[in-house]
Structures are given as C-alpha cells and as structure tokens.
Amino acid sequence: MTELPFIHYSCQQIDDEDIAAVTAVLRSDFLTQGPAIEAFEQALGTYAKAPHAVAVSSATAGLHLSCIALGITCGDLVWTTPMSFLATSNSALYVGAKIDFVDIDPATGNMSPHALEEKLKAAKEKPKLVTIVHYTGRACEMEAFYALKDKYGFALIEDAAHALGANYANGKPVGSDPRTEATVFSFHPVKPITTGEGGAVLTHSKPLADKIRHLRSHGITRDAAQFVHQNKPAWYYEQQSLGYNYRMTDFQAALGTSQLRKLDRFMAARRALAQSYPALLSGLPLQLPPPDSHSGWHLYVVHITSKSTTRDAVFAALRAQKIGVNVHYMPIHLHPYYQNLGFTPGQFPASEAFFSGLLSIPLHPGMSSADQQRVAAALRTSLA
Ligand SMILES: *Cc1c(COP(=O)(O)O)cnc(C)c1O
C-alpha cells in the first residue's frame, strides 16, 4: 500500500518560475531594498488598485507600522475582533494602546457592524482606531463600517491577511477603497500568495505610505531634501524617528511578484473547491460557511453540530488520517496573556459560540478533487 500524503489545510504553491525569479535576484547586486522591492510594490498596487504599497517583513510588522503612522500611541483606544490571529490586536499593544474587542456576526465570523454601533453608542471613550479582519477571505460589510467611521471619526485598518485576491461586495478588490487608511496583507506560506515571511501595507495616502516606508528602515532618511541639518556631505544620513528593521529582502519580493502573477489562478482554484464542498459534505452534522463568490476562501471553516461527537475528537480522527485540519481561532481574549489584561470568558459570546465546534478543513490550490474527496470521506466516517 502506498503512503497517503498529508493534506494541509493550506499550503504554498511554488513552481520553477518562482524559483528562477528568486535565483535571479541571488545572482544580482541587491539582496535587500533593491529594484525587486519596488517592482513588487508596483505590482501589488496595480493588483489591489491602491496607489501606494509598502512591502515589509510580515503582516504583523505592517500592522505595527500602520498603528504608529496613524498616530496611535500610549493610552489610545483600539477596537478589533476577537475572531482573528493574535497579531491583529498585539500590534496595537506594541504601541501602548488599550485594546478592546467587538463581537462578531455569527453568520460570517467578521466583526458585526451592528455590535460596533451598539458599543460606540454606549462607550464613554471612543476608539481612535478600529481594525477589522476579512475573516477567511470573506470581505466585511464595508459600507456599514464606513458609515460608522464617518459618524465617530475613528481610523480604519483592514487586516487583509486572508484576503489578497478577494473582492468587496461591490466587486472591487480588497485594498482598493480610499476610505480605509491602511490595508495589510500577509505573505506567510499559508496565505493567498507567499514570500516566505512577508507583508505589505496598501494605502491611498501618500503621507502615510512615506511614513511607513521611513519607519520600516530605522526611521532613517537619505533624502537631502528631507534633512533637518543642511549642507551635509554625500555619506550623510539622518535618523528622524524611532523606526525598525522591518524590511523585506529582494529575493522575497521577486518571489512575491512571481506569485502574484498566479494569484487569479489560485483564487479560481480556491473558489472551485469551496463550491464543491457543500455537495461532498451533504447530510453531515456540519454547518457550512455561506456561499460567497467574492471571498478569497483562504480558509474553509465548518461547525460541528453533532451531539454524539466533539470538534476535538473529529480533529484527532482527521489528523490521524493525515488530514491537516486546524482551528481558526480560539478567540483572542481567551488567551492567558489577554486574560491577564482583564478579559474574561463570556465577554464576547458570539465569538465564543462560533469557536465551539469550529474546524478549518483543507482548501488550497494544490488540492486535487481526489484530495477533497478524501477529506469528505474522513469527515463522514468520523461523524458517523
Ligand atoms: C497571518 C495573519 C497575521 C500575521 O501575518 P504575518 O505575516 O505572519 O505576520 C495577521 N492577521 C491575520 C488575520 C492573519 O491571519
């Protein structure tokens, strides 16, 4: 009997073209902050229809720099969703902000604009920043968020780590709306495209893009027109802010540009798999995600509704059959670090209910229909 391969919940797709793009940079003069970075930034901006893209070392770095560039600082209030990866809220804690959460819409897992409105109405202190997450690649209800943004004056970040290649309800690409201050993408290997580690901030504001560019490389400027001290020799540079080393390397950027050319193909494959799951899983005690032709389907999350087994038992059964299920996510406020900040179980009931029974099943462009059938068959057995 041949060994069955492990089916990952998500997985990078690297081909010879990608490898050639990386090795070409390795043979060139620049390994970091050379021409491949600019080319990748251009390509990203064109793809997502945003005039400015800044490549950084990770989405976490991009979220952190966006907070700083938006002037979020010690004591400021930031609101986000509990149904996300920790980096979404950690990045606000990095700048000394106070974090709080807004509960989700159980139909989508995205922050509920209704819950946001209720919380805004009741809050004595209003947030300076709200960070929304396009959970699983399904775009948030943007018009409702923009209406609240107009009324209450907060800045808006879209954590689009799941959503490069996804579209809003109006069919436009995530990242393209100038009413959002900053949209942040991730290029971790499980995400829609990869650069190994990597991320990017897209914005429609040139001052914000300039600031993030400045901060990603130590807060240093080499542009004489920007110098505080004038008439300096050619070697001179100056540090004007406390920045970081959050640069992406050129060989990562070359991989990103090569990957981006394949993104539409990756999206088509993800959407086709997402369309096939309901028929394959029909009749099982599972709640499936609602259909969405605009979603990037970074994740396919189901809820186990069976009374005779548990999510954790199904998880173990599928892992034993080399099926890479996962859980995205335990709500952020349930982690010990956040409980030490004062959050308690029961505070965000919709997120906590959503988490119970939650399971991500494999969906990525490298999956065959035979792989998908293997996933469905394993689920059928474990839920029998
Ligand atoms: C992956 C992820 C991040 C962090 O991305 P990195 O590039 O690994 O830093 C942030 N937010 C969400 C929602 C993510 O899924």
The ligand as an SDF file (V2000), in Angstrom:
LIG
                    3D

 15 15  0  0  0  0  0  0  0  0999 V2000
   -1.3690   35.5010    9.3640 C   0  0  0  0  0  0  0  0  0  0  0  0
   -2.1020   36.6390    9.9850 C   0  0  0  0  0  0  0  0  0  0  0  0
   -1.4550   37.7670   10.5040 C   0  0  0  0  0  0  0  0  0  0  0  0
    0.0320   37.8420   10.6560 C   0  0  0  0  0  0  0  0  0  0  0  0
    0.6970   37.6830    9.4530 O   0  0  0  0  0  0  0  0  0  0  0  0
    2.3020   37.5220    9.4490 P   0  0  0  0  0  0  0  0  0  0  0  0
    2.6600   37.8730    8.0350 O   0  0  0  0  0  0  0  0  0  0  0  0
    2.5760   36.1010    9.7790 O   0  0  0  0  0  0  0  0  0  0  0  0
    2.8450   38.4700   10.4250 O   0  0  0  0  0  0  0  0  0  0  0  0
   -2.2180   38.8240   10.9540 C   0  0  0  0  0  0  0  0  0  0  0  0
   -3.5540   38.7750   10.9290 N   0  0  0  0  0  0  0  0  0  0  0  0
   -4.2250   37.7000   10.4690 C   0  0  0  0  0  0  0  0  0  0  0  0
   -5.7230   37.7190   10.4440 C   0  0  0  0  0  0  0  0  0  0  0  0
   -3.5120   36.5910    9.9970 C   0  0  0  0  0  0  0  0  0  0  0  0
   -4.1710   35.5090    9.5730 O   0  0  0  0  0  0  0  0  0  0  0  0
  1  2  1  0
  2  3  1  0
  2 14  2  0
  3  4  1  0
  3 10  2  0
  4  5  1  0
  5  6  1  0
  6  7  2  0
  6  8  1  0
  6  9  1  0
 10 11  1  0
 11 12  2  0
 12 13  1  0
 12 14  1  0
 14 15  1  0
M  END
$$$$
